[in-house]
């Protein structure tokens, strides 16, 4: 698995990495691989499937990196809107709204120009960073393991806390079928 990421980085002219994250859309799983560390968690990717286009509500494929980490020190279950802690914890809410962004955010940046970065050959926006695609916690734990997001990669709050502590900014992320 790690070899696949290193091969893709090399093909893009990017340096190898000590840590990496692999997301399998088909298996609805995320793996974190690092020196002496291997973790695996169920995820939810997009209900609408995979795709690169802005506004598609699809999970983008290809090589990415963790560009920003948001939420360090926030309580487990903290709700974020537009990457800002709104002062709520989802477990305190009487309703159970669809796919809140909770606990931690790892914001992704595409590394493949014209595929998941910038615009495609027709001028359509395919930029993962501009699309605000994240790996983040969710209040929809029961749905993990099945497609249930609007394009992001959803993890349980416990899993995203652990991943947040393991993956430094710059960690390569391969999202594949």
C-alpha positions, 0 to 999 in steps of 0.5 A: 500500500505504501509503495503505491503512494510512494510511486504516485509521489515520485511520478508527480516529482514529489519527495517520498514521505514518512507518513501516508493516508490511503482512503479506499472508496470501494472498501470505505476504509482509511489507513494511516501508515507511518514508521512502526504505526498502522491504523485502519478505520471505517469511513464514509465517502460521498453518497454521489460517488467519486468525482472531481468537479466543484459542486458535484458533492463527490469525493475526489480521487488521486493524490492529495496532502493534508494542507491544514489541521483545524480543531486542535484542543477542541472538545470531542464532538465540537461542531464546526461550520466554515472551519470555525468552532461554533460553540456546540457539541453535537451530543448536546443537541436534541436533533441528529442533523445530517453530517455535521463536521465534528471534533477535528478537520484535516483539510485536503489539497489536491496535488495533480494539476488539472485533475484535483488541483486547479481547472481541468482541460475544459476550464471546470474547477476540480480543485480539492482545496477550493472545494473544501474537501476534508477528512473530519469527524461526524455525528453519523457514526452508525453510517460509517462503512457506507457512502454517506457524505457530501464529498468529504471523508468521514471518520468517527470522532475517536478515529479523527482524534487519533488520526489528527495526532498521527498525521502532520501537515503535509502528509500525503493522502491517496484517495482511490477506488 
